[in-house]
């Protein structure tokens, strides 16, 4: 006899006591990850600072730092947490009040890829973000010092240490030498 697995909800995820583990809910199933490593944290902070400064100076919207949960599917629930997210003021106007997970889909998400992340895991996560309505998803690879930009229209751009990262049209006017993001 097979026993059906109990699917969790976003409310169940919110009720789990904090213990240092990172968690996401994918179609009702709980996934736990250990805390991120030092390179992951450095690169995530560097890119969030640069993008955050740009969006605040131009009054484009607001950012969210690592582990902010976004409710991107319901029944079964999916709550994902990018390393950084940008939400335009236009999308923020749709934001319901509350203290739970955000129900507004970000315009841009940044995923810093850890050494333990498989190519399939990264591709699935990017595909899920774009399918939910994210306009631009950046996969940032500290090990190879590369950034891969996945656009909502399906196009992909690759930026290496000799390139300048741009995020048009999601972040008008944003540019940053990729090498600066990986300079420790």
PyMOL commands that set and color helices and strands:
alter all, ss='L'
color gray80, all
select helices_A, chain A and resi 10-15+38-57+89-92+119-132+178-181
alter helices_A, ss='H'
color red, helices_A
select strands_A, chain A and resi 22-26+29-33+61-65+70-73+78-80+84-88+108-113+136-141+146-151+156-159+164-166+175-177
alter strands_A, ss='S'
color yellow, strands_A
deselect
rebuild
show_as cartoon
